[in-house]
Amino acid sequence: MPRFLILFISALLAVPSLSGAVAQESSPGPAEKTATAKQVLEIKLGYLRAYAPQLALSVLDVPPRDEGVAGAKVAIGDNNTTGRFLGQKFTLDVSEVKPDADVVPAFTDMMSKGVLYILADLSAAQLLSIADLARDRGILIFNVGSTDDRLREEDCRANVFHTAPTRTMLADGLAQYLIWKQWRRWVLAYGSHEPDKLFADALRRAATRFGGEIVAQKEFTDTGTARRTDTGVVQIQRQMPVFTQNFPDHDVLLVADESEVFGSYVPFRTWIPRPVAGTAGLIPSAWHPASEQWGGTQIQNRFAKANGRRMLSKDMAAWTAARIVGDAATRTQSADPEKLAAFIRADDFSIAAFKGQRLTFRRWNWQLRQPIFLGDGRSVVSTSPQEGFLHQVSELDTLGIDQSETQCALQ
Amino acid sequence: MLRRLTLLSAGLVVAAGMGSPAFAYMVYVSNEKDNTVTVVDSTTMQVVRTIDVGQRPRGITISHDGKFIYLCASDDDTIEIIDTATSEIVGTLPSGPDPELFVLSPDGQTLYVANEDDNLVTVIDLESKSVAMEVPVGVEPEGMGISPDGKSLVNTSETTNMAHFIDTETHEITDNILVDARPRFAEFKPDNSEVWVSAEIGGTVSVIDNASREVKHKITFEIPGLRAEAIQPVGVRITADGKKAYVALGPANRVAVVNAETYEVEKYVLVGQRVWQLAFTPDQKTIISTNGVSNDITFIDVATDEAVQSVTVGALPWGVVVSPN
């Protein structure tokens, strides 16, 4: 009996001394030496998306099947290249639902697999249906798809980070450029669907904010016509001048048509010759497939090589989100979700994403600050914030709803 | 060779006697946008000639005997060899895709190249002009520094955010040191004791102790009236006596002068727009910066740390190297 006890005690004693020795060996030594096959830490990310094939007015604008997911995959590859040196392995579990479907079962399934970081490309309603469930289980959600301001305002959540910009950020980025150009008189043509109206609201707000004047506006009602037909172009060439005929004189015609009903038809078909901007013509976006500034060539090449297509805004939002998790794991040298979350939430957190400066979160609603690209279909025309638009905290806060205006109370 | 040496020392004596840099060096500047190298006389500070080179020239260095320029023609996926006597491209080296920066070994035999697109460091044997080895590193390798004793190579990877220490004997990575975001450049102190790594997006320079391989100090920069995001350190050069360092600060349009012993920033020298790379003249009396957006280079007097003169070169000057003789 006492002999057994002695054995037991010595076994107990051996455990801490053993782990102490391991710790001693691993703490001061370089990372490469400490990372052995046994110690590989796995960090599981999930990608939850609402997907259905979408039509577009131009076949060139039909979203690729893997839009967004492809960006996340490139980031997982980047994270693993880095992880190789530190004994960390990153995985991505992708799950799809229909645009209006219940997303909770897919979320629960992902959670049961041990996913703690979810990249969400969902509608606002879908995202909100899982946000609180995720919070209770310490899961961080990264919104990579929705530009709805309400997710950062009245419907903001403490565990939902946004790498996609908002409609107000996009509209402000565009408006700053038009003001810089001294093109101040605008007319607005907007679609009849909800997203179109929300973007039109963002453009109206931007006009008030930066000194543009919307001298007239008009709704283009969706009567349910086919997006593309063999001889449709003949009619469009007559319809668009008529639609824009009665606008008072203006510098720029703004288009708000996220639903792809008429926007792409407007440029070059207006009654009077005027530039078009908004969802057609000069378009504000989080990323541009032709951006090569600020080291952009490298991510573009890496993305194109992996996916056989150019990188789009949603790909960049997803890449950035997965890199945020990767960078947190690298810098904390940990897979502990609490440590990672604390790192991402810290005051001095920033991420590099080929946009010429470090990107940080707005701590009042977890929106990622970021420059907005302005491009036509082929190339980048400019990047906002524009020179001269100043701000006491960050010039990036001249884009979108600022802290003093926010309705967000994080919970 | 002997005669050349005699001439050289005679020249140095004359220069020393006059107390001014009468000995002319040639300054070679790679112009990323217009596919040229501008050659500037260091004494007259005038453009001597312009050499047409391959597409998107960036990293540039020179053989120790001054006979050949090595130049990364990034969009041509090659390294061009330029004969300094004739200004002709006399050959190429197999660089791997999209070479951006490289470093020449102290013995002049080996060129270590960062291949941004392939997460590789390519080791090129200059005599046989062939690839001796490829070392997998982090995402987007860029900065390349080699210790003066030739034993340690440091590569920085811009998205992994590490300084990878590579043993030049075994070509194995021995240490991976985390630094701040987008590390662009690595520069060893002449006594091998430290390597300085700039982080463009992080806005810092990490001083890594070469013995313990730990970050012993982080240098930060503050310029009144400039937002922190505009301060983006890239090129770093340390004087031969190890006492002073110069750090190019990108869109801050300035070169920081740092006391290399105390790590205090002593001065910011206003040069031109988007300053990226730096090179000393061999006599260390002058340091030259490439100012990309203003299409010029600036000569800074090392004794006074005053900008002496700016010289217009080609479009978007990127790298700079000065002839050793």
Chai-1 contact restraints between the chains, C-beta under 6 A:
chainA,res_idxA,chainB,res_idxB,connection_type,confidence,min_distance_angstrom,max_distance_angstrom,comment,restraint_id
A,P30,B,D175,contact,1.0,0.0,6.0,A-B,restraint_1
A,P30,B,R213,contact,1.0,0.0,6.0,A-B,restraint_2
A,A31,B,N176,contact,1.0,0.0,6.0,A-B,restraint_3
A,E32,B,I173,contact,1.0,0.0,6.0,A-B,restraint_4
A,E32,B,N176,contact,1.0,0.0,6.0,A-B,restraint_5
A,D78,B,V139,contact,1.0,0.0,6.0,A-B,restraint_6
A,D78,B,T159,contact,1.0,0.0,6.0,A-B,restraint_7
A,T81,B,N119,contact,1.0,0.0,6.0,A-B,restraint_8
A,T81,B,G138,contact,1.0,0.0,6.0,A-B,restraint_9
A,T81,B,V139,contact,1.0,0.0,6.0,A-B,restraint_10
A,T82,B,G138,contact,1.0,0.0,6.0,A-B,restraint_11
A,T82,B,T160,contact,1.0,0.0,6.0,A-B,restraint_12
A,F85,B,N176,contact,1.0,0.0,6.0,A-B,restraint_13
A,Q298,B,E116,contact,1.0,0.0,6.0,A-B,restraint_14
A,Q298,B,E140,contact,1.0,0.0,6.0,A-B,restraint_15
A,N301,B,D117,contact,1.0,0.0,6.0,A-B,restraint_16
A,A352,B,A181,contact,1.0,0.0,6.0,A-B,restraint_17
A,A352,B,R182,contact,1.0,0.0,6.0,A-B,restraint_18
A,A352,B,I201,contact,1.0,0.0,6.0,A-B,restraint_19
A,Q357,B,E229,contact,1.0,0.0,6.0,A-B,restraint_20
A,R358,B,I201,contact,1.0,0.0,6.0,A-B,restraint_21
